Amino acid sequence: MDIDKALRISAAGMAAQSTRLRVVAENLANRDSTGESPGADPYRRRTVSFADRLDRETGTRAVAVSRIAGAPGAFPRHYDRSHPAADAAGYVKTPNVDSLIEVMDMREAQRTYSANLSVLETTRGMLTRAIEALR
């Protein structure tokens, strides 16, 4: 395999996982964000979808973010009549963000990022040794 292609594939993987980490951080930051008016919807959890992309210039296939979308599902509700976002019955919709799931996603993205970084460093080391051998 061409070293340039290996570097591009690893860099694409790192970019995709970086986006995933950013979305997870956004979800965790908004896990307590309720609506601002009575009965309004709170923050909706966002998820990242990946797809493989063909780089026609180099002929490599690499991962890319295809879509960032809101996660479907109903919002949990809790009773708090004094909350400004409470509906007529006194219930407040809360975000559909589960901290445990977000931490698991973050951990998986971190490991994948690290694996791509390791490949990148190994490839760079091979390139450096090849250049030194040619001197």
C-alpha positions, 0 to 999 in steps of 0.5 A: 500500500502506498504510504500516502494512502495510508496517511490519508485513510488514518487522517480521515478516520481521526477527523471522523472520530473528532467530529463524533467526540465533539457531538458527544461533548455537545450532548453531555453539555446539553443534558439538562437543557429544557425548553424555554416555554411551557410544553416546549421540546428540550435539547434532542440528542444528536448522533453521527453517521459514518459512510465510506468515501472514495477519493477518486484522485488517489483511489482510496476509500476512507471513512467520513461523516455522512450525517449528524442528526437528532436521535428519535424517541420520546423525551422523558418527563418529570413533574415540576410545577414550578419550572418555567417549561412545565406544561399545564399538568406540571410536567417538564420534558427533559433531553433524551441524553443518557450520560452512560451512553454518551460516555460509552460513545466517547470511549469508543471514539477515543479508542478509534481515534487512538488506533488511527493515530497509532497507524499514522505514527507507524506509517510516518516512522516507516517513511522516516526510516525509508528516507534515512536508508536512502541517505 
